[in-house]
Every structure is written in C-alpha cells, then in structure tokens.
Amino acid sequence: MAVTTIQGAIDQYLAHLAVERGLSGNTLAAYRRDLARYTAYLEVRGRATVDQVVEDDVESFVLAIRSGSDGRAVLSASSSARAVVAVRGWHRFCAQEGFTAIDPAGEVRPPAQPRRLPKAISTSEVERLLEAASLGDGPGPLRDRALLELIYATGARISEAVGLDVDDLDLTAGQASVRLFGKGRKERIVPVGSYAVAAVQAYLVRARPAFSVNGRGTPAVFLNTRGERLSRQSAWVVLRRAAERAGLAGTISPHTLRHSFATHLLAGGADVRVVQELLGHASVTTTQIYTLVTQDTLREVYAASHPRALG
C-alpha cells in the first residue's frame, strides 16, 4: 500500500465529489473549508500521511471545533455536524481507495443537535392575527380570514390548506370536518370548529364567486384574483401581511398557526396521540416535541405562582 499524503488524498476526494457525486459548488466549498481545518489540526498532532491518523485524532477534532480549542472559531452544532460528515466521508473514501487499511472515523458520530422547539403564539395573539386578516374591503379579507381560521382550526400545513377542493369540505353544523392530504398524499379527516366554519362559509358565499368569475372553474377552495388556486407562496404572504398588521412581524413563520394549534390542544389537556392524528404525523415521537413546549409553560406558571417555588 503506497503512502499517501493527507493533502493529496483530500484533493482526490474533492475531485471525486465534484465529478462522481456532482455536489454543488457551495457544498464543495464548505467541505473544502472543513477539511482544510482538519488538515491543519492533524499537522499540529504530527500526522502527515493518511495511515497515521487514528480514531483519537478524529474524536479530538470534533471536540476542538465545538470548543475552539484549536484556536479557530467555535462551530455551531449544525456546522459541526457538516464538518464531521466531511471528515467521515473522506476517511471512508481513503479506505475504499486503499490509501489506508482502516477507517478511523467509522465510529465517530457528529455532536447531537439541540432540539428546536416549535414556535407558537398565545391564544390572544392568534385572535389579533385573525382579526388583522379580515381588515379591509372586498373579497380578499374574507378569503384571508377563512384561510387562517381554517389553518388554526385544523392544524393544516399551508400547502394542505391551499390544496383543498370544495368537495374536501363538510360544513354540516355540529359535525364539520375537512379532508386533508399530507406528505405522501396521506389522507386524514380533521374536525373544524364553529369559528372556522363561519369564516369559510362567509368566504364561499360572499367572496369566492367574485374570484371564480376570472378563472376556468377550478374546484379549489381558496382562489387568487385570477380565479386560480391560491399558491403556497401567496398564502404565506397573506399570513405575513396579517402578522404585520397585528404587530406580530418577526414572530410568525409558515407553520406558526399549525404549531399553535398543537401547543394549545396539549395545554388544554388533549392526548398527544390524538394530536398526532390531527397533525398527520407518522410517529408520535414527532408530536412529542410539543409536550416540551407545554412543560416549559407549566414550569413558568409554577415558578411564578407557587409560594415556595423559589428560594
């Protein structure tokens, strides 16, 4: 087995990624930076050839990029994970090409990324948002209010809401529901509350006909001014515009109402598996992240309210 320098093997690996794997220029640039930092780290540890690198070198490098102990900037968890992927991929490539007999990075794992809690807004903020959506004259405000009321009432993704056809709605009093199609076209039936029912009915009767005269008879529930199905991007604009009017700019994302739907249900005592079904999550593990939000709320209330919580 020929002795291969670290830099020579990295050059070959990057060429392999560019030609054989077709990675984008941005991804290649990121890998190049990560591997350059790794090369510098190995040089300090006296490693000049690929076969000199051992598992401890790789593990120490992972600690260094998270702590800055190599004298360079501390990387975030996501950037560290990318760097570890680059290093692991390079070592695997070296083993496959016969540059080294072992893969010292095979058992090294990237640092765990912190769980990102969904952003939810309070019920009073939801009310402000919905009121702001209905400001103005003409059919637009009726449509916007109906759209946001329905998303909050059902926990629908924006893409699911704009994908609705009129036949997917059942607005029967007391048993209203909507048929949503989630990821992979997985179908679920979700109940619809009275406020959303009233808003959607008002839109269908008083506003949708004004939009539909410009179109070609699409079955879509929510239409744009051309009488075509409202796009996901346009629906996001509706939400963002309402947020600005309600003084909530900067706190709203496309999933905010969906997250708020789940958080408010759990805070009200709903079972996590019921919420899982309503959201259309394949696994309850995905839904359980919302329980962290409600637990945080419980701790805050406890700390603020119990006479012996502090001290």
C-alpha positions in Angstrom: 0.0 0.0 0.0 1.5 3.3 -1.1 2.0 6.1 1.4 -0.5 8.9 0.6 -0.2 12.4 2.0 -3.2 13.9 3.7 -3.5 16.8 1.3 -3.1 14.6 -1.7 -5.9 12.3 -0.5 -8.1 15.3 0.2 -7.6 16.7 -3.3 -8.6 13.4 -4.7 -11.7 13.2 -2.5 -12.9 16.7 -3.5 -12.4 15.8 -7.2 -14.4 12.6 -6.6 -17.2 14.6 -5.0 -17.3 17.1 -7.9 -17.1 14.6 -10.7 -18.6 11.4 -9.4 -21.1 12.7 -6.9 -21.9 16.0 -8.6 -22.1 18.1 -5.4 -22.9 21.8 -5.8 -20.2 24.5 -5.7 -21.4 25.7 -2.3 -21.3 22.2 -0.7 -17.8 21.6 -2.2 -16.6 24.9 -0.8 -17.9 24.0 2.7 -16.3 20.6 2.6 -13.0 22.2 1.4 -13.1 24.6 4.4 -13.9 21.8 6.8 -11.2 19.5 5.5 -8.6 22.4 5.5 -9.3 22.9 9.2 -9.0 19.2 9.8 -5.7 19.1 7.9 -4.3 21.9 10.0 -5.4 20.1 13.1 -3.7 16.9 12.0 -0.5 18.7 11.2 -0.3 20.0 14.7 -0.7 16.5 16.0 2.2 15.3 13.8 0.1 13.5 11.2 1.5 13.8 7.6 0.1 10.7 5.9 -3.4 9.1 5.8 -2.3 5.9 7.5 -1.0 7.8 10.6 -4.5 9.1 11.6 -6.2 7.2 14.4 -9.7 7.4 15.9 -8.5 9.6 18.8 -7.4 12.3 16.2 -10.9 12.4 14.8 -12.7 12.5 18.2 -10.3 15.2 19.4 -11.1 17.2 16.2 -14.8 17.0 16.9 -14.2 18.4 20.4 -12.0 21.1 19.0 -14.5 22.5 16.5 -17.2 22.6 19.2 -14.9 24.3 21.8 -12.5 26.3 19.7 -9.5 24.6 21.4 -7.7 24.5 18.1 -7.6 28.3 18.1 -10.3 28.7 15.5 -13.9 29.8 15.6 -16.4 27.6 17.5 -18.8 25.9 15.2 -22.5 25.6 15.8 -24.0 22.1 16.2 -25.2 22.1 12.6 -21.9 23.3 11.2 -20.0 20.8 13.3 -22.3 18.0 12.0 -21.4 19.1 8.4 -17.7 19.0 9.3 -17.9 15.6 10.8 -19.8 14.4 7.7 -16.9 15.7 5.5 -14.3 14.1 7.7 -16.1 10.7 7.8 -16.7 10.8 4.1 -13.0 11.5 3.4 -11.8 8.7 5.7 -14.3 6.2 4.1 -13.1 7.3 0.7 -9.5 6.7 1.8 -10.3 3.2 3.0 -12.2 2.3 -0.2 -9.3 3.6 -2.4 -6.8 1.6 -0.4 -4.9 4.6 1.0 -5.3 3.1 4.5 -6.2 -0.3 5.9 -8.7 1.0 8.4 -11.3 3.8 8.7 -10.5 5.7 12.0 -13.7 7.8 11.7 -16.1 4.9 11.2 -17.4 5.0 14.8 -17.2 8.8 15.3 -20.6 10.5 15.5 -21.4 14.2 15.0 -22.4 16.1 18.1 -26.1 15.9 18.9 -28.0 18.9 17.7 -30.3 20.6 20.2 -34.0 20.0 19.6 -35.6 23.1 18.2 -38.9 23.8 19.9 -41.7 24.8 17.6 -42.7 28.5 17.8 -46.2 29.0 19.0 -48.1 32.2 19.7 -50.6 32.8 22.5 -54.4 32.5 22.0 -54.8 36.2 22.3 -52.1 36.7 19.6 -53.9 34.2 17.4 -57.1 36.3 17.8 -55.2 39.5 16.9 -53.8 37.8 13.8 -57.2 36.6 12.7 -58.8 39.9 13.2 -56.0 41.6 11.3 -56.5 39.2 8.3 -60.1 40.5 7.9 -59.3 44.2 7.8 -60.2 45.9 4.5 -62.9 45.8 1.9 -63.7 43.4 -0.9 -63.4 39.6 -1.2 -59.7 39.5 -0.2 -60.2 39.9 3.6 -63.0 37.3 3.7 -60.7 34.8 1.9 -57.7 35.6 4.1 -59.7 35.3 7.3 -61.2 32.0 6.2 -57.8 30.6 5.2 -56.1 31.5 8.5 -59.1 30.4 10.6 -59.1 27.0 8.9 -55.4 26.5 9.3 -55.6 27.3 13.0 -58.7 25.2 13.5 -57.3 22.1 11.8 -53.5 22.4 12.3 -53.2 22.1 8.5 -49.9 22.9 6.7 -50.2 25.9 4.4 -49.7 23.5 1.4 -52.5 21.3 2.7 -54.9 24.3 3.1 -54.3 25.7 -0.4 -54.6 22.2 -1.8 -58.2 21.8 -0.6 -61.0 21.3 -3.1 -64.6 22.3 -2.3 -65.5 18.6 -2.1 -63.0 18.2 0.7 -65.2 20.4 3.0 -68.1 19.2 5.1 -69.5 22.2 6.8 -72.5 20.4 8.4 -73.4 22.2 11.7 -72.1 20.2 14.7 -70.0 17.7 12.7 -68.0 19.9 10.3 -64.8 18.4 9.1 -62.1 18.7 6.4 -60.2 16.1 4.4 -56.5 17.0 4.3 -53.8 15.4 2.2 -50.4 15.4 3.9 -47.0 14.2 3.0 -47.1 11.3 0.5 -50.8 12.2 -0.1 -51.7 10.5 3.2 -55.3 11.4 3.9 -56.8 12.4 7.2 -60.1 13.8 8.4 -59.9 16.7 10.9 -62.8 18.3 12.7 -63.5 22.0 12.1 -64.6 24.4 14.8 -67.5 26.8 14.6 -65.4 29.9 14.1 -63.6 28.5 11.1 -66.9 27.1 9.7 -68.5 30.6 9.9 -65.5 32.2 8.2 -65.3 29.6 5.4 -69.0 29.8 4.7 -68.8 33.6 4.6 -65.9 33.3 2.1 -67.7 30.7 -0.1 -70.9 32.7 -0.3 -69.7 36.2 -0.4 -66.1 36.2 -1.8 -65.2 33.1 -3.8 -67.7 33.8 -6.6 -66.0 37.1 -7.2 -62.7 35.4 -7.6 -64.0 32.5 -9.7 -65.5 34.6 -12.5 -62.0 35.3 -13.7 -61.0 31.6 -13.8 -61.9 28.4 -15.5 -64.0 26.6 -12.9 -61.2 25.2 -10.7 -62.5 23.1 -7.7 -60.0 24.8 -5.4 -61.4 26.3 -2.2 -59.0 29.2 -2.0 -58.6 31.3 -5.2 -56.4 34.2 -6.3 -57.6 37.2 -8.2 -57.2 35.3 -11.5 -59.7 32.7 -10.3 -56.9 30.1 -10.0 -55.8 28.0 -7.0 -54.1 30.2 -4.4 -50.4 29.2 -4.3 -48.5 28.3 -1.1 -46.3 31.4 -1.6 -49.3 33.7 -1.8 -50.9 32.1 1.3 -47.6 32.8 3.2 -47.9 36.4 2.0 -51.4 36.5 3.5 -50.1 35.3 6.8 -47.2 37.6 6.9 -49.3 40.6 6.0 -51.8 39.8 8.8 -48.9 39.4 11.2 -47.5 42.9 10.3 -51.0 44.4 10.9 -51.3 42.6 14.2 -47.9 43.8 15.4 -46.5 40.2 15.3 -44.0 40.7 12.5 -40.8 38.7 13.1 -42.6 36.1 15.3 -44.6 34.3 12.5 -43.4 31.5 10.2 -45.5 29.5 7.7 -46.0 26.8 10.4 -46.8 29.2 13.3 -50.6 28.5 13.3 -50.0 24.8 13.0 -47.6 24.8 15.9 -50.0 27.0 17.9 -52.9 24.5 17.2 -50.9 21.6 18.6 -49.5 23.5 21.6 -52.9 24.9 22.6 -54.5 21.5 22.3 -51.9 19.9 24.5 -52.1 22.7 27.0 -55.8 22.2 27.1 -55.4 18.6 28.1 -55.5 16.8 24.7 -53.8 13.4 24.5 -50.6 13.5 22.5 -51.7 10.6 20.3 -54.9 12.5 19.4 -52.8 15.5 18.4 -50.6 13.2 16.4 -53.6 12.0 14.3 -54.8 15.6 13.8 -51.4 16.8 12.6 -50.9 13.7 10.4 -47.6 12.8 12.0 -46.4 9.3 11.1 -44.8 8.8 14.5 -45.8 10.1 17.9 -42.2 10.9 18.5 -42.5 13.9 16.2 -45.6 15.2 18.0 -44.0 14.8 21.5 -41.7 17.8 20.9 -44.8 19.9 21.6 -45.0 18.4 25.1 -41.7 20.1 25.8 -43.3 23.5 25.0 -46.2 22.9 27.4 -43.9 21.6 30.1 -41.9 24.8 29.8 -45.1 26.8 30.2 -46.1 24.7 33.3 -42.7 25.4 34.9 -43.1 29.1 34.2 -46.5 29.2 35.7 -45.4 27.1 38.7 -42.4 29.3 39.3 -44.5 32.5 39.2 -47.5 31.2 41.2 -46.4 28.7 43.9 -45.4 30.5 47.2 -42.5 28.1 47.8 -41.3 27.6 44.2 -38.3 29.9 44.6 -35.7 30.4 47.2 
